[in-house]
Amino acid sequence: SEVNETCKPQACAIQNCLEKNGYNESRCTKCIDDLYKCCKEFYERQGPDASSVCCPKFKLLQLKYLAFNFCVFSIDT
């Protein structure tokens, strides 16, 4: 079976960002958000049982996306 690499550019952007910023995740929040958005759209198109090596599993993505948006919101307020 073929490996699905949906959202690979976004995943690679996170890796590049982390390498450039000494693995300081707080400097790469836009890249991380871009990957979560890409994966969310992928699951919306393909369904929750779809799979991409670049995306967390659907249920994990839901939790991460909620937590990420909550943290960003909390920091901004």
Disulfide bonds with the S-S distance in Angstrom:
Cys7-Cys38 1.99
Cys17-Cys28 2.13
Cys39-Cys55 2.03
